């Protein structure tokens, strides 16, 4: 009675060993297939692919975000020159004379921040297989940057006209003091006056996505290189605000808008075309 049991156990052990060998062989074969795929097609996407709903939301949000960059850029050129004036009385008179135009650009940028929040998830998922931890960190920076941008410019849009009325309030006691306060606190109306989050944090995210995509060949090479260029322009815009170099900001914003249009539209269409 003992011998049959031993033989049965032996067969079970042998079967388990064979199964383990087959599983190991299957895993090795799978690894070889994946490696062969990467070698044969450098643009092949490896790792988790965003699900269809995420691809659709992030894709359309990215394309719409690109449009807001262009609209905001155009508005900065078509508004009356006085709305770009550095002279406070001239600027505030222009605000009261053109209340809609004065805040239109602010609302467009705020909308861009909201759309950016929708674009982050799907774009980040494209390269998460390359370095999940780094992508998650950069993704959180992007959430912070776009959220700060949305809140900051929505706040600026809602208080600008009222501040203009207060600036020229003839019946207010201490009008001159009010003018000094408004002039001195104008940068503080924004949550991120220099753009550390709006430009800096978002730029770091774009850079991480693009470098990982380029190294792991998870996105077309041109798209990844364009993203690196966009990250550089984000950095130049931040530097121009920090050091007060208006000419640098003009170059960074005008050329950067075109680069942003290209990158966000391209990656948005890439998401929408994925199957």
Residue pairs with C-beta under 8 A, 6 or more apart in sequence:
34 46
37 44
37 46
38 44
38 46
38 217
42 217
43 217
43 219
43 220
43 221
44 217
45 126
45 218
45 274
46 129
46 216
46 218
47 127
47 128
47 129
47 130
47 218
48 125
48 128
48 129
49 125
49 126
49 274
50 58
50 121
50 122
50 125
50 126
50 271
50 274
54 121
54 122
54 125
55 122
55 271
55 272
55 274
56 271
56 272
57 118
57 121
57 122
58 118
58 119
58 120
58 121
58 122
58 123
58 268
58 271
59 122
59 268
59 269
59 270
59 271
59 272
60 118
60 268
60 272
61 115
61 116
61 117
61 118
61 119
61 268
62 115
62 119
62 122
62 123
62 264
62 265
62 267
62 268
62 271
63 264
63 265
63 268
63 269
64 115
65 112
65 115
65 116
65 119
65 264
66 260
66 261
66 262
66 263
66 264
66 265
66 268
67 261
68 108
68 109
68 111
68 112
68 115
69 112
69 257
69 260
69 261
69 264
70 257
70 261
71 108
72 105
72 108
72 109
72 112
72 257
73 253
73 254
73 257
75 101
75 104
75 105
75 108
76 84
76 105
76 253
79 98
79 101
79 102
79 104
79 105
80 94
80 97
80 98
80 101
82 90
82 91
82 93
82 94
82 97
83 91
83 94
83 95
83 98
83 101
83 102
85 91
85 94
88 167
88 179
88 182
88 183
89 167
92 163
92 164
92 167
92 168
92 182
93 168
94 102
95 102
95 160
95 161
95 164
96 161
96 164
96 165
96 168
99 161
99 164
102 160
102 161
102 164
103 156
103 157
103 158
103 160
103 161
106 153
106 154
106 156
106 157
106 160
107 153
107 154
107 157
109 149
109 153
110 149
110 150
110 151
110 152
110 153
110 154
110 157
111 150
112 146
112 149
112 150
113 146
113 147
113 148
113 149
113 150
113 151
113 153
113 198
114 146
114 150
116 142
116 145
116 146
116 149
116 150
116 202
117 143
117 146
117 147
117 150
119 264
119 268
120 139
120 142
120 143
120 146
120 205
121 139
122 271
123 209
123 267
123 271
124 135
124 136
124 138
124 139
124 142
124 205
124 209
126 209
126 213
126 218
126 219
126 267
126 270
126 271
127 135
127 209
127 212
127 213
127 216
127 218
127 219
128 135
128 136
129 216
129 218
130 212
130 213
130 215
130 216
130 218
131 212
134 208
134 212
135 208
135 209
135 212
137 208
138 204
138 205
138 207
138 208
138 209
139 205
141 201
141 202
141 204
141 205
142 201
142 202
142 205
142 206
144 197
144 201
145 197
145 198
145 199
145 200
145 201
145 202
145 205
146 198
146 202
148 191
148 192
148 197
148 198
148 201
149 192
149 197
149 198
149 202
151 191
152 190
152 191
152 192
152 198
153 190
155 189
155 190
155 191
156 189
156 190
159 189
160 189
163 182
163 186
163 189
166 172
166 178
166 182
167 178
167 179
167 182
169 175
169 178
172 178
187 193
191 197
192 198
193 241
194 238
194 241
194 242
195 237
195 238
195 241
196 238
199 234
199 235
199 237
199 238
199 241
200 234
200 235
200 238
202 234
203 230
203 231
203 234
203 235
203 238
204 231
206 227
206 230
206 231
206 234
206 263
207 227
207 228
207 231
209 227
210 219
210 223
210 224
210 225
210 226
210 227
210 228
210 230
210 231
211 224
211 228
212 218
213 219
213 223
213 224
213 227
214 221
214 224
214 225
214 228
219 267
219 270
220 270
223 263
223 266
223 267
223 270
226 259
226 262
226 263
226 266
227 263
227 267
229 259
229 263
230 256
230 259
230 260
230 263
233 252
233 255
233 256
233 259
233 260
234 256
236 248
236 251
236 252
236 256
237 249
237 252
237 253
237 256
239 245
239 248
240 246
240 248
240 249
240 252
241 249
